[in-house]
C-alpha cells in the first residue's frame, strides 16, 4: 500500500503533539514570531497555520521522515523534520537526500 504524504509510518495523521514537536525543531528567525513562522532546513519559510497546505511556492509545510519509511525510517522525533511541502516532495524517498531544496527564501 502506498502511504499518503504527511503521514506516519502506518499512514495515519500525526498527532498534534508530534506536529508541535517537529515544528519546534524548525529554524527560528530573529524578529519573527516563532509560534507562527519559521524556516525549514532549505531556508524556505513555513507557517504554522499552513500545515498540509500545498499551494505552489507557498509557506505550507509537511512532516518529513529524514530516513524514509520505505528505507526503514521510524516515527521517532529524531527522524522527523518540518519541510516546505515542495521540498518534501522533491526529497521523496531519497536517503541520504541531497539537492532537494527547490523552494528557499534565500
C-alpha positions in Angstrom: 0.0 0.0 0.0 1.3 3.4 -0.9 1.4 5.8 2.1 0.0 9.3 1.6 2.3 12.3 2.1 2.5 13.8 5.5 1.5 10.7 7.5 3.2 8.4 10.0 4.6 5.0 9.0 1.1 3.5 9.4 -0.5 6.0 7.1 -2.2 7.9 9.9 -2.2 11.6 10.6 0.4 12.8 13.0 -0.8 13.8 16.5 -0.9 17.5 17.5 1.8 16.8 20.0 4.1 15.3 17.3 3.2 18.2 14.9 4.2 20.7 17.6 7.4 18.9 18.5 8.5 18.8 14.8 7.6 22.5 14.4 9.8 23.3 17.3 12.8 21.7 15.5 12.4 24.2 12.6 14.7 27.2 12.5 13.7 30.3 14.5 14.4 33.6 12.7 15.2 36.7 14.8 12.5 39.3 14.7 9.8 36.8 13.5 7.2 35.2 15.8 8.4 31.6 16.2 4.9 30.4 17.1 3.6 31.3 13.6 6.6 31.4 11.2 9.9 29.6 10.9 12.3 28.3 8.2 12.9 24.7 7.1 16.3 23.1 6.5 16.3 24.5 3.0 15.7 28.1 4.2 12.1 28.1 3.0 9.5 30.0 5.0 6.9 27.8 6.7 3.8 29.0 8.5 2.3 27.0 11.4 -1.2 27.6 10.2 -0.4 26.3 6.7 0.4 22.7 7.8 -0.6 20.5 5.0 -1.3 23.3 2.6 0.1 22.6 -0.9 -0.2 26.0 -2.6 2.6 26.3 -5.2 5.6 28.2 -3.8 3.6 28.9 -0.6 4.6 28.5 3.0 2.7 25.3 3.6 4.7 22.5 5.3 4.7 18.8 6.0 6.4 16.4 8.4 9.2 14.6 6.6 10.8 11.4 7.6 14.5 12.1 7.3 15.2 8.4 6.7 12.1 7.5 4.7 9.7 4.8 5.9 10.5 2.9 2.7 14.1 2.7 3.8 13.3 1.6 7.4 12.8 5.0 9.0 10.6 5.3 12.0 8.3 7.9 13.5 10.7 8.9 16.4 11.2 12.6 16.7 14.9 12.4 15.8 13.8 11.1 12.3 11.2 13.8 11.7 11.6 17.4 10.3 9.4 20.2 9.1 9.8 20.8 5.4 8.1 23.2 3.0 5.8 20.8 1.1 7.6 21.2 -2.3 11.0 20.5 -0.7 9.4 17.4 1.0 8.1 16.1 -2.3 11.4 16.7 -4.1 13.2 14.9 -1.3 10.8 12.0 -1.7 12.2 8.6 -0.5 15.8 9.5 -1.2 18.3 8.7 1.5 20.6 10.2 2.2 19.0 13.2 0.4 20.9 15.9 -1.4 19.9 18.7 -3.8 16.2 18.5 -2.8 15.8 22.2 -1.9 13.5 23.7 -4.6 12.0 26.4 -2.5 14.1 28.8 -0.4 13.7 32.3 0.9 17.5 32.9 0.5 
